Amino acid sequence: MENFRKVRTSEEEMPLPFPDLPPDVVEMKVKEGSKIRNLMNFAMAQMELKGRRQIVFSGCGRAVTKTITCVEIMKRKLGGLHQVTKVRYKTVLEVWQNQDPPPDGPAQNLTVHKNVPSICILLSRDPLDPNQTGYQPPEPRHEAGEDTSGSSAKGLKRPLPPPREELLPKKLQVQVSDSPRGSGTTAGQLD
């Protein structure tokens, strides 16, 4: 493969795996190089300013984690969103061209079909069917002034337990030398 270079990549187009979506639903296609800030600015404008009820985030391969990050940010900022997640495989077609073609023939191309993981996440302000696979209900909202410090351990750090005596470092002992060479200097020594 060291003599080959990738010249083209294409993904197969697949319909969204959610039935009964409105025709004008916004689909955020997250790519590996997409900037989360740009994605979130557009998605938040669609949901808040344009009053959309549903939005779909989709990504494949290395973009799956970025897709999930965008969804979690939106759920935290808007709150009260129902979620359905569908995981599937998408076929990616890569075309590689030989950089050292044989002298008596045309350049050779190599076509590689890859099955990469793909994720589609539907977020909806309206209730969705809780019996469908991949459904997550909205997280409960906290009222203003409500103390959330002890109500939920999610996202909070646990306090560290007090150190046990056997794990504490041994004390440093100082010895004073009476020899003329040492003349009052101290040397440290561990137990």
C-alpha positions as CSV (number, residue, x, y, z in Angstrom):
1,M,0.0,0.0,0.0
2,E,3.0,2.3,0.3
3,N,2.9,2.9,-3.5
4,F,-0.8,3.9,-3.4
5,R,-2.4,7.2,-2.6
6,K,-6.1,7.8,-1.7
7,V,-7.7,9.8,-4.5
8,R,-11.4,9.7,-3.6
9,T,-13.7,8.8,-0.7
10,S,-17.5,8.6,-0.9
11,E,-20.2,7.5,1.6
12,E,-23.4,5.7,0.6
13,E,-26.4,7.8,1.2
14,M,-28.8,6.2,3.6
15,P,-32.3,7.4,4.6
16,L,-32.7,8.5,8.2
17,P,-33.8,5.6,10.4
18,F,-36.7,7.5,12.0
19,P,-40.2,7.0,10.6
20,D,-42.7,9.9,10.6
21,L,-40.2,12.7,10.5
22,P,-41.5,16.0,9.1
23,P,-40.0,16.7,5.6
24,D,-38.3,19.9,6.8
25,V,-36.5,18.3,9.8
26,V,-32.9,19.7,10.1
27,E,-30.2,17.0,9.8
28,M,-26.8,18.0,11.2
29,K,-24.2,15.9,9.3
30,V,-21.2,15.9,11.6
31,K,-17.9,15.3,9.9
32,E,-14.5,14.5,11.4
33,G,-13.2,18.0,10.7
34,S,-16.4,19.8,11.8
35,K,-16.0,22.5,14.5
36,I,-18.4,21.9,17.4
37,R,-18.9,25.6,17.9
38,N,-20.1,26.1,14.4
39,L,-22.4,23.0,14.6
40,M,-23.9,24.2,17.9
41,N,-24.4,27.8,16.8
42,F,-26.5,26.6,13.8
43,A,-28.4,23.9,15.7
44,M,-29.3,26.1,18.6
45,A,-30.5,28.8,16.2
46,Q,-32.7,26.3,14.5
47,M,-34.2,25.1,17.8
48,E,-34.5,28.4,19.6
49,L,-34.9,31.1,17.0
50,K,-36.8,29.2,14.3
51,G,-38.8,27.2,16.8
52,R,-38.1,23.7,15.3
53,R,-39.5,20.8,17.3
54,Q,-37.0,18.1,16.2
55,I,-33.4,17.9,15.0
56,V,-31.3,15.0,13.9
57,F,-27.5,14.6,14.4
58,S,-25.7,12.0,12.3
59,G,-22.0,11.0,12.0
60,C,-19.9,8.0,11.0
61,G,-16.4,6.7,11.7
62,R,-14.3,9.1,13.6
63,A,-17.1,11.7,13.8
64,V,-19.3,9.5,16.1
65,T,-17.8,10.9,19.3
66,K,-18.2,14.5,18.0
67,T,-21.8,13.7,17.1
68,I,-22.5,12.5,20.7
69,T,-20.8,15.5,22.2
70,C,-23.0,17.9,20.1
71,V,-26.1,16.1,21.3
72,E,-25.1,16.2,25.0
73,I,-24.3,19.9,24.7
74,M,-27.8,20.6,23.2
75,K,-29.6,18.5,25.8
76,R,-27.8,20.4,28.6
77,K,-28.5,23.8,27.1
78,L,-32.1,23.3,26.1
79,G,-33.3,20.7,28.5
80,G,-36.5,18.6,28.3
81,L,-35.5,16.9,25.0
82,H,-36.6,13.4,24.2
83,Q,-33.9,11.3,22.4
84,V,-33.8,8.3,20.2
85,T,-30.4,6.8,19.2
86,K,-29.9,4.4,16.2
87,V,-26.5,2.8,15.6
88,R,-25.8,1.1,12.3
89,Y,-23.0,0.5,9.7
90,K,-22.4,2.7,6.7
91,T,-20.4,1.6,3.6
92,V,-17.6,4.0,2.7
93,L,-15.9,3.6,-0.7
94,E,-12.2,4.5,-1.0
95,V,-10.4,4.7,-4.4
96,W,-6.6,4.4,-4.2
97,Q,-4.3,5.0,-7.2
98,N,-0.9,3.4,-7.8
99,Q,1.9,5.9,-7.8
100,D,4.3,3.5,-9.5
101,P,2.3,2.2,-12.5
102,P,3.9,-0.5,-14.7
103,P,5.7,1.1,-17.6
104,D,3.7,-0.8,-20.2
105,G,0.2,-0.3,-18.7
106,P,-2.2,2.2,-17.3
107,A,-2.3,3.4,-13.7
108,Q,-3.9,0.8,-11.5
109,N,-6.7,1.7,-9.1
110,L,-7.7,-0.1,-6.0
111,T,-11.2,0.2,-4.6
112,V,-11.8,-0.5,-0.9
113,H,-15.3,-0.9,0.6
114,K,-15.3,-0.2,4.4
115,N,-18.1,-0.7,6.8
116,V,-17.8,2.0,9.4
117,P,-20.0,2.6,12.5
118,S,-22.6,5.3,12.1
119,I,-24.9,7.0,14.6
120,C,-28.1,8.9,14.1
121,I,-29.7,10.7,17.1
122,L,-33.1,12.4,17.0
123,L,-33.8,15.1,19.6
124,S,-37.4,16.2,20.0
125,R,-39.3,18.7,22.1
126,D,-42.4,16.6,21.6
127,P,-42.8,13.2,23.4
128,L,-41.6,10.2,21.4
129,D,-42.6,6.5,21.7
130,P,-40.8,5.3,24.9
131,N,-41.0,1.6,23.7
132,Q,-38.8,2.1,20.7
133,T,-35.2,0.9,20.9
134,G,-32.7,3.6,21.8
135,Y,-35.2,5.9,23.5
136,Q,-34.0,8.1,26.4
137,P,-36.5,10.4,28.3
138,P,-35.6,13.9,29.1
139,E,-33.5,14.5,32.3
140,P,-35.5,16.0,35.1
141,R,-35.1,19.7,35.5
142,H,-34.0,21.3,38.7
143,E,-36.1,24.3,40.0
144,A,-34.4,27.6,40.6
145,G,-33.1,27.7,44.2
146,E,-33.2,24.0,44.6
147,D,-30.0,22.6,46.2
148,T,-28.6,20.2,43.6
149,S,-25.4,19.4,45.6
150,G,-26.8,16.2,47.1
151,S,-29.7,15.4,44.9
152,S,-27.8,13.8,42.0
153,A,-24.3,12.4,41.8
154,K,-24.2,12.8,38.1
155,G,-21.5,15.2,37.0
156,L,-20.3,15.7,40.6
157,K,-16.9,14.6,41.9
158,R,-16.9,12.4,44.9
159,P,-14.8,13.6,47.9
160,L,-11.6,11.7,48.4
161,P,-11.6,9.4,51.5
162,P,-9.2,10.5,54.3
163,P,-5.7,8.9,53.8
164,R,-4.9,5.8,55.8
165,E,-2.0,5.9,58.2
166,E,0.0,3.2,56.3
167,L,-0.2,5.2,53.1
168,L,1.3,8.4,54.6
169,P,4.9,9.1,53.7
170,K,7.4,8.2,56.4
171,K,8.7,11.1,58.4
172,L,12.0,12.7,57.7
173,Q,14.6,12.3,60.5
174,V,17.3,14.8,60.9
175,Q,20.7,13.8,62.3
176,V,23.3,16.3,63.6
177,S,26.8,15.2,63.1
178,D,29.4,15.9,65.9
179,S,32.4,15.2,63.7
180,P,34.7,18.2,62.7
181,R,34.0,17.6,59.0
182,G,30.3,17.9,59.5
183,S,30.6,20.9,61.8
184,G,26.9,21.3,62.6
185,T,25.5,20.4,59.2
186,T,22.4,18.2,59.0
187,A,21.7,15.3,56.8
188,G,18.2,13.9,56.0
189,Q,17.4,10.2,56.2
190,L,14.2,8.3,55.8
191,D,13.1,5.5,58.2
